[in-house]
Amino acid sequence: MIDRHWDGIAAYGNPENKVALGFVEGVNNKIRVIQRRSYGLRDEESLRLKVLTCMLDPIGSQAKLTHSGRRRPTS
């Protein structure tokens, strides 16, 4: 198994291929929130599309939610 994946293992050690752990944790958290909010969906394809759509939205353009759940514009 290691022989089959050796190129990927070696690439992981390359400094320019590193991904910040904070970014990875943020993405995982975002996916968990989407999973919680989409409880009861009938198929995994809908969940996959929701996650992909979420990742298309630039970080700075997301509107903040108020306590009542209504969106307010970001400044």
C-alpha positions as CSV (number, residue, x, y, z in Angstrom):
1,M,0.0,0.0,0.0
2,I,2.8,2.4,0.8
3,D,4.4,1.7,-2.6
4,R,1.2,2.6,-4.4
5,H,0.9,5.9,-2.4
6,W,4.5,6.9,-2.2
7,D,4.3,9.8,-4.5
8,G,1.5,11.4,-2.4
9,I,3.4,10.7,0.8
10,A,6.6,12.3,-0.6
11,A,4.6,15.3,-1.9
12,Y,3.1,15.9,1.6
13,G,6.6,16.5,3.0
14,N,7.2,19.2,0.4
15,P,6.9,22.7,2.1
16,E,5.0,24.4,-0.7
17,N,2.2,21.7,-0.6
18,K,1.4,22.4,3.1
19,V,-2.1,23.6,4.0
20,A,-2.7,25.6,7.2
21,L,-4.4,23.5,9.9
22,G,-6.6,26.5,10.8
23,F,-8.0,26.5,7.3
24,V,-8.7,22.8,7.4
25,E,-10.4,23.1,10.8
26,G,-12.5,26.0,9.4
27,V,-13.6,23.9,6.4
28,N,-14.4,20.9,8.6
29,N,-16.4,23.1,11.0
30,K,-18.4,24.6,8.1
31,I,-19.2,21.2,6.8
32,R,-20.4,20.0,10.2
33,V,-22.7,23.1,10.5
34,I,-24.2,22.3,7.1
35,Q,-24.7,18.7,8.1
36,R,-26.5,19.8,11.3
37,R,-28.7,22.3,9.4
38,S,-29.6,19.8,6.7
39,Y,-30.8,17.1,9.0
40,G,-33.6,15.2,7.3
41,L,-32.5,15.6,3.7
42,R,-33.3,12.6,1.7
43,D,-30.1,12.1,-0.3
44,E,-26.4,12.7,0.0
45,E,-26.3,14.5,-3.3
46,S,-28.2,17.5,-1.8
47,L,-25.7,17.7,1.0
48,R,-22.8,17.5,-1.4
49,L,-24.2,20.4,-3.4
50,K,-24.8,22.5,-0.3
51,V,-21.1,21.9,0.8
52,L,-19.8,22.8,-2.7
53,T,-22.0,25.9,-2.9
54,C,-20.7,27.0,0.5
55,M,-17.1,26.7,-0.7
56,L,-17.8,28.9,-3.7
57,D,-18.8,31.9,-1.6
58,P,-15.8,34.1,-1.0
59,I,-15.0,34.5,2.7
60,G,-15.3,38.3,2.9
61,S,-18.7,38.5,1.2
62,Q,-20.7,36.3,3.6
63,A,-23.5,38.2,5.4
64,K,-23.5,37.9,9.2
65,L,-26.5,36.4,10.9
66,T,-28.2,38.3,13.8
67,H,-29.6,36.5,16.8
68,S,-33.0,36.3,15.2
69,G,-31.6,34.5,12.2
70,R,-32.1,37.4,9.8
71,R,-29.2,38.5,7.6
72,R,-27.6,41.9,8.0
73,P,-25.2,43.4,5.5
74,T,-21.5,43.3,6.2
75,S,-19.6,46.5,6.1
